[in-house]
Amino acid sequence: MIDALNSDEIVNKFGGRFKLTALIQKRLGEIIDGARPLVEREGRSDLEVVIEEILQDKITIDWEASGLEKPTAAKRR
């Protein structure tokens, strides 16, 4: 599952590795602090749960609230 982080598709979905990493860190902190996972744990680590949430589009960046520009298809490489 962590191999999914090597995919350009998931990186480009968020406009780069920095934004993806920030999303992972934020959500990982929430889960460590007791937030309920949005996917079944199925013996997975917290990091694996966060990645699965991203892959299933259960979490994303709130582009409007963050003030960041949402990546467009033209900007994705």
Residue pairs with C-beta under 8 A, 6 or more apart in sequence:
1 44
1 48
1 51
1 52
1 55
2 47
2 48
2 51
4 10
4 51
4 55
5 11
5 20
5 51
8 77
10 20
10 54
10 55
11 17
11 20
12 71
12 76
12 77
13 20
13 71
13 76
14 20
14 23
14 60
14 61
14 71
15 68
15 69
15 70
15 71
15 75
15 76
16 71
19 61
19 68
20 54
23 54
23 59
23 60
23 61
24 47
24 50
24 51
24 54
27 50
27 53
27 54
27 59
28 46
28 47
28 50
31 37
31 46
31 49
31 50
32 46
37 49
37 53
38 53
38 56
38 58
38 59
39 49
39 52
39 53
39 56
39 58
41 49
44 52
50 59
53 59
54 60
61 68
63 69
63 70
